[in-house]
Amino acid sequence: QNGSVCVMNASSDQLQILKRTQGCLDRIRENRPDIRLTTCWDMEPNVFRTTLNELLCSNAVDGIFCDDAQTVVAAELLEELGRKDIPLVGFDLFEKSEQYMKAGYIRVILDQKPETFSYLAAKSLFEYLADGVVGECADRLCA
């Protein structure tokens, strides 16, 4: 479907967020050059909300991609405006974002499971320090 997608980035100080946002933009441009992209970068929460509200109220956006926890802010606004017709894709699964997804205000949540990353890193470090065990991935990365 043709239209306009707003790609919202609340924080440009985290490299991984910038890379995934750029990856999203590149993928859309490559596969769907007919989709117009509006990018909103590095916003404070109130500015983020105000900007998105203006875009939605002027019907200037047909879809939203949020690259961080601002997904919940966007979903709250969609609910206030009664706009289940605007697809919202975002990152970070929280209880609140899951509720908005079940209610139909978020279409897709990409969950990174940071608690799993942290657990695996600590476990690998312990296994290395305690038993000298080097994980399978570490062997391939160091080779």
C-alpha positions in Angstrom: 0.0 0.0 0.0 1.3 3.5 -0.9 1.5 6.2 1.7 3.6 8.1 4.2 5.5 6.5 7.1 6.8 8.5 10.0 10.0 7.1 11.4 10.5 8.4 14.9 13.7 8.4 16.8 13.7 9.8 20.3 17.4 9.5 21.0 20.4 9.8 18.7 23.0 9.2 21.4 22.7 5.4 21.2 24.5 3.8 18.2 22.4 0.7 18.2 19.2 2.7 17.9 20.6 4.8 15.1 21.7 1.7 13.2 18.3 0.0 13.5 16.6 3.2 12.5 18.9 3.6 9.5 18.3 -0.1 8.6 14.6 0.5 8.6 14.9 3.5 6.4 17.2 1.7 4.0 14.9 -1.3 3.7 11.9 0.8 3.0 13.7 2.9 0.4 15.1 -0.3 -1.3 11.9 -2.3 -1.3 9.2 0.4 -1.4 10.5 3.5 -3.0 6.8 4.6 -3.5 6.4 5.1 0.3 7.1 8.7 1.5 9.2 8.8 4.6 9.1 11.5 7.3 11.8 11.3 9.8 11.6 12.9 13.3 14.9 12.7 15.1 16.2 13.2 18.6 13.0 14.4 20.4 12.1 15.0 24.0 9.0 13.1 24.9 6.7 16.2 24.8 8.1 17.3 21.5 7.7 13.7 20.2 4.1 13.6 21.2 3.2 17.1 19.9 4.9 16.4 16.5 3.2 13.0 16.1 -0.2 14.6 17.1 0.2 17.3 14.4 1.1 14.7 11.8 -1.9 12.5 12.7 -4.4 15.3 12.9 -3.4 16.6 9.5 -3.6 13.1 8.0 0.1 13.5 6.9 1.0 10.0 8.0 -0.3 6.5 7.1 2.0 4.5 9.4 4.5 4.9 12.2 7.7 3.2 13.1 9.2 3.9 16.5 12.7 2.7 17.3 12.5 2.6 21.1 10.2 2.7 24.1 8.4 5.8 22.6 6.2 3.2 20.9 4.0 3.4 24.0 3.7 7.2 23.8 2.6 6.8 20.1 0.1 4.1 21.1 -1.3 6.3 23.8 -1.9 9.1 21.3 -3.4 6.7 18.8 -5.8 5.5 21.5 -6.7 9.1 22.5 -7.5 9.9 18.8 -9.3 6.6 18.2 -6.9 5.8 15.4 -6.6 2.0 15.1 -6.3 2.6 11.3 -2.7 3.8 11.6 -0.3 0.9 11.7 2.3 1.3 14.5 5.4 -0.8 14.5 7.8 -0.4 17.4 10.5 -1.8 19.7 10.6 -3.0 23.3 7.9 -5.2 24.7 6.6 -4.0 28.0 3.3 -4.8 29.8 1.8 -1.6 28.6 2.9 -2.1 25.0 1.5 -5.6 25.0 -1.8 -4.2 26.2 -1.9 -1.6 23.4 -1.1 -4.4 20.9 -4.0 -6.5 22.2 -6.2 -3.5 21.9 -5.2 -3.0 18.3 -3.2 0.2 18.6 0.2 -1.5 18.0 0.5 -3.9 15.0 4.0 -5.2 15.7 6.4 -5.1 18.6 10.0 -6.1 18.0 11.3 -7.4 21.3 15.0 -7.5 21.9 14.9 -9.3 25.3 17.7 -7.3 26.9 17.4 -9.4 30.1 18.4 -12.5 28.1 21.4 -10.7 26.6 22.5 -9.6 30.1 22.0 -13.1 31.5 23.9 -14.8 28.7 26.8 -12.4 29.0 27.1 -12.9 32.8 26.8 -16.7 32.4 29.5 -16.8 29.7 31.8 -14.6 31.8 31.3 -16.9 34.9 31.9 -20.1 32.9 35.1 -18.6 31.4 36.4 -17.3 34.8 35.4 -20.4 36.8 36.1 -23.2 34.4 38.0 -21.7 31.4 35.1 -22.5 29.1 35.1 -20.4 26.0 31.7 -20.2 24.3 31.1 -21.4 20.8 30.4 -18.0 19.4 33.5 -16.5 21.0 35.7 -19.1 19.3 34.3 -18.1 15.9 34.6 -14.4 16.6 38.3 -14.7 17.7 39.4 -17.0 14.9 
